[in-house]
């Protein structure tokens, strides 16, 4: 196999790239969950305050 064919084979089969992609997807999901948690936490607190005021 010549030099160029070896380089193309290395570029065509990225073995470590999959783990990086999974890490980026996981980080994105974590950021989305954290922001939803903050939003939901604020809404729950407001709801509890409204219920307390009614009592």
Secondary structure, 3 states (H helix, E strand, C coil): CCHHHHHHHHHHCCCCHHHHHHHHHHHHHHHHHHHHHHHHHHHHHHHHHHHHHHC
